[in-house]
Amino acid sequence: MPKSIYFVQECPTCGRRLQIRVDYLGREVVCQHCQGKLVARDPANARLDPSQTDSELIRRADELLDSVQRRQAQARSNSPR
């Protein structure tokens, strides 16, 4: 079973850094610490309009997944054998 990919977003209510699954991009989530509600947004892409389409969210999620896979492949190729 593949591992879930997470990104970090700050809760606007309590300020804690939350690990949010990429699967939840664009959805409303609840902070487990203060029960504050927020929309899961990639902080690196905060400039996007909140009304962005699903296809834009999926494209960004794919970019994040690709970058993680590239880093993992690079780490494997750099590890001593």
C-alpha positions as CSV (number, residue, x, y, z in Angstrom):
1,M,0.0,0.0,0.0
2,P,1.5,3.4,-1.0
3,K,2.4,5.8,1.7
4,S,0.3,9.0,2.0
5,I,2.0,12.3,1.0
6,Y,1.5,15.3,3.3
7,F,2.2,19.0,3.2
8,V,2.3,21.4,6.1
9,Q,-0.2,24.2,6.6
10,E,-0.6,26.5,9.6
11,C,-4.0,26.6,11.3
12,P,-5.4,30.1,11.1
13,T,-7.1,29.7,14.5
14,C,-4.4,28.3,16.8
15,G,-1.3,28.7,14.6
16,R,-0.1,25.1,14.9
17,R,1.6,23.5,11.9
18,L,-0.7,20.7,10.6
19,Q,0.4,17.8,8.4
20,I,-2.4,17.5,5.8
21,R,-2.7,14.8,3.2
22,V,-2.3,16.0,-0.3
23,D,-5.6,14.1,-1.0
24,Y,-7.4,16.9,1.0
25,L,-6.2,19.8,-1.1
26,G,-9.1,22.2,-1.7
27,R,-11.3,20.6,1.0
28,E,-12.4,21.9,4.3
29,V,-10.5,20.2,7.2
30,V,-10.7,20.6,11.0
31,C,-7.6,21.2,13.2
32,Q,-7.3,18.4,15.6
33,H,-5.9,20.7,18.3
34,C,-8.5,23.6,18.4
35,Q,-11.3,22.2,16.1
36,G,-10.8,25.3,13.9
37,K,-11.9,24.9,10.3
38,L,-9.7,25.7,7.3
39,V,-9.4,24.9,3.6
40,A,-6.4,22.7,2.8
41,R,-4.2,24.8,0.6
42,D,-0.6,24.3,-0.5
43,P,1.3,27.2,1.1
44,A,3.7,27.3,-1.8
45,N,0.8,28.0,-4.1
46,A,-1.1,30.4,-1.8
47,R,-1.4,33.0,-4.6
48,L,-4.0,30.9,-6.4
49,D,-7.6,32.1,-6.2
50,P,-9.8,30.1,-3.7
51,S,-12.3,29.5,-6.5
52,Q,-9.7,27.5,-8.5
53,T,-11.0,24.5,-10.4
54,D,-10.7,20.9,-9.4
55,S,-8.4,20.3,-12.4
56,E,-6.0,22.9,-11.1
57,L,-6.0,21.3,-7.7
58,I,-5.3,17.9,-9.2
59,R,-2.5,19.3,-11.3
60,R,-0.8,20.8,-8.3
61,A,-1.3,17.6,-6.3
62,D,0.4,15.7,-9.2
63,E,3.3,18.2,-9.1
64,L,3.8,17.6,-5.4
65,L,3.7,13.8,-5.8
66,D,6.2,14.0,-8.7
67,S,8.6,16.2,-6.7
68,V,8.5,13.7,-3.8
69,Q,9.1,10.8,-6.2
70,R,12.1,12.6,-7.7
71,R,13.6,13.3,-4.3
72,Q,13.1,9.7,-3.2
73,A,14.7,8.4,-6.5
74,Q,17.6,10.8,-6.0
75,A,18.1,9.7,-2.4
76,R,18.1,6.1,-3.5
77,S,20.7,6.8,-6.2
78,N,22.9,8.7,-3.7
79,S,22.7,6.1,-0.9
80,P,25.8,3.8,-0.5
81,R,25.3,0.2,-1.6
